[in-house]
């Protein structure tokens, strides 16, 4: 592989607090050097990226890639393609596949499919319980041996407090987080959107904020009890933020993520029964959005994750009650976050990159999230000036279920490099 | 110029007061048609209407069917059971197939909220919502409004209290919009488990006790309490519901003035309403049923492009009978 020299970009590496115009040299699948005026090694490909951002590749700790089981909606390969188009060099695939990724063979399959695709690194997340049935612990040890980086029953909450406790304790042996979808099932049962005035008007059954908060509170207490690392998926309520803040203050091993859509949309998006606004947890209220944004800024929430959830056209083209939860997000996550949070004055560009790269890598203890010399050459080039309109039909994902279709957004990855290999390229052709 | 309702009638939330009054005013001349020995006018002759019912209904379906037939439309009833619907055909496919047969209107009832809007956005035919989930049941509210107006001569300024299961009631939601838009004061009364979140924000007065509601109201619209609510734990028992929230003559006696009693039916006598109240002198429950046909005739006529000022002529079968342009 030829060395690749990215010349003259604004290099942002939150792992080292770096933000300066410099060159980045990628060689032998690693980051060889970062600094101003680097020499051009023999045979190197040189790209002038002046005016653009050079950053560690984005990392998404929460995606659904639907393989095996629903390959019409997404595969590991198509999801990895969507990922690199969105600037992600690593994604973590949730185990609610069919069959469930709850054993070493199934985990190994995801790893192999990822290797075949040769795009973003796809790290499997194993199930907490066999079949995600919430009864019996899955074999964490073997799954970690096969490449799993965390465990989760995402899509379903771990309802049993006893199971969650044992999962947190057992996971400590392997140093992995237990990622939980927090929702008290009996309170949420039958709900299709946020419980509030909009749901009352639409005549749709609501999911109260308390359904999430009850389980967030429980999981924080179980983190205290066990010393285990609980990772709280897709936080959506201001009450959850208060609970996480207090847990972190007392030193509990709690981390949390938030999605671009929960940071930018409210339950009003459900008006007109738009099934692309149906997700779980549901879109909440403006006060929740404000609290989530503040929490992301001050670190109570560690990272942004897309919860990329592909669904077929036919499934979403249905009555609101009948449509599945979830939207795709890999190809819009950065631009939505940049447009709303950076241009909206909530985060600086380095802070956003920290929340989408360095921090998620740290939370799941993944390689990446840094431009330190010797690290893997996972790099993204971002053009923040470009304005573009979301055209779902142009997605690399096999699914098009996005509430952002037709939105004009600002900022886009133009070059994605994984292990030194260019896997997504909207830049001008090579200059040498 | 024909004041338009638009293509569909899916709810009252997004109608203007003028549009609601237009429907009520148009219903007036149609009332008389049902009083004739030969109950038929040619206003919708040649129009094809499908009554698409995904949920059991007796009174609403029959009321629509009578309204359609008395306007001379050709009608077909499709029930969810025994049709391709039960063979897994999607809602969209069902509707598109019906449309391919060149129908003019669809009257739809469905257990999921939003389905009438969903359908209306996807087919060219007019769509009339005959009840969608817990969202709206606009023609029921319109007939309630007409009945209140008949009884009191006005709607503006009246105090109307909806009693019972507001949370799961599409009738309550449509009534709330219709009454509010026409200037009535709306109250709701029921156990807190059966009131929707945030209802106070819609300008509604909440009465925790039926006694307080009776003291306040001019009109009580008493909703049906479905047995299923008890099974799902919203209330402990029907017996206690009757004892705490039942509308009885003893409770009504405490009101300084007689209250107009309404119920959209079917009634659970001895649960939400005492028989002596249902059958009492201030009950307009059967007037509601009678008005239902006239209101539905008005809605069908207006959506088919009929000009309101010609409704009188239309019922005589002279001029404007075809209902104007599609």
Interface residues (C-beta under 8 A of the other chain):
Chain A: X195 X196 X197 X199 X200 X201 X202 X203 X204 X205 X206 X208 X272 X273 X314 X317 X318 X319 X320 X321 X322
Chain B: X13 X90 X91 X92 X110 X111 X112 X113 X114 X115 X117 X118 X132 X133 X134 X135 X136 X170 X173 X196 X197 X198 X199 X201 X202
